[in-house]
């Protein structure tokens, strides 16, 4: 689809797209971290106050058992998802090989966006 444009146009299109994606990703990560930290610390303080006041008693053995169960489930799902990820990687590699000019522009723009 983009092969009909000149090489310079393809590089600019890829560069602008990559720059915008990186710029938005940096801002999203910044605000997401701030927001999640605020929620985590608020919950931690609430649980500490409730525990200290006697409203909540934590069964640490049960917590450890649930965490271990969740770890096992995540490992099982990760092993099942591996073939799908390999297919996606192969398709992405083929796309990059076919559109090397716009892909290199995208990578350059993305790196510039991360640096700014």
N, C-alpha and C positions, 0 to 999 in steps of 0.2 A: 504494500500500500504506500509506504513512504519512499519507495525506490524511484518514483517519478519525480521527486524533488532533487535539487542539486545537493552535492555533498555538504556544502556550507550550510544550506538550509536544514539538512538533517542534523548536523552537529548542533546548530542553534536550537532546534526543536528539542533535541535530547538534553542539551545543557539547561535550558529554561525549565523543562519538566523536572529534571534532577534537582536543580537548585530549589525550586518551590517545594518539592517533597521533603528535602532535607531541612529546609527552614521551618516548615510546619511540624516536622517530626521533633525537632529540637524544642520548639515551644510546647508541644503537646507533652513531651517527656518532663519538661520543667514543671508545668502546672499539674500534671498527674502525680508526680512525686510529692509536691507540696500538699495537694489535696489528700492523698492517701496517708501521708504522715499526720496530718491534722486529725483525720478520723481514727487512726490507730492509737495516737496518744490520748485522745479523748476517751476512747473505749478502755484503754489501759487504766486511766485515772478512775473512771467509773467503777471498774471491776475491783481495783485496789480499795476504794472507799467502801464498796459494798462488802468486800471480804473482811475488812478491818472492823466494820460495824456489826458483823455477824449475820448479814442478810444472805451471804453466799458462802458455801463451803465447796472447795474444789477437790474433786476426787482425782488426784494426779495419776493413779494407776490406770483409771479409765481413760484419761486423756492420752497417756502414753500408748495404750492399746489401740485407741482410735487413730492416732497418728501413724502407728505401724501398719494398720489396716489400709489407710489411705496411701501410704508409700507403696504397698504391694499392688494396689489397684492401678496406681499411676505407672508402675513398671510394666504391668500387663498391657495397658493401653498403648504405652510407648512402643512395645515390641510389635503390636498389631499395626501401628501406624507407619512403621519403617518402610514397607514396600510402597505405600502411597507417596511418601516423601521422595523416595528414589525416582518415581515416575515424574513427579513435578520438577525435580532437579534436571532430569534428562530433557524434558520439554523446554525448560528455561534455557538450558545450554544450547539446544538446537535453535531457539529463537535468537539468541545472542549471536550465534554463528551466522545466521542468515541476515541479520540487521546490525552488523558490526559498527557501522558509522554512527547511527543514532544511539546505539548502546554505549559507545565510547563517549559521546557527548553527554549522555545521561550520567555516566559515572563521574565525569569531570564536573558537571553542574552540581551533582550530589555532594561531592567533596568540597566544592566552594561553598555550598549552602551550610554544610556542617561547620566550616571554618568561620563563617560570619555570625 
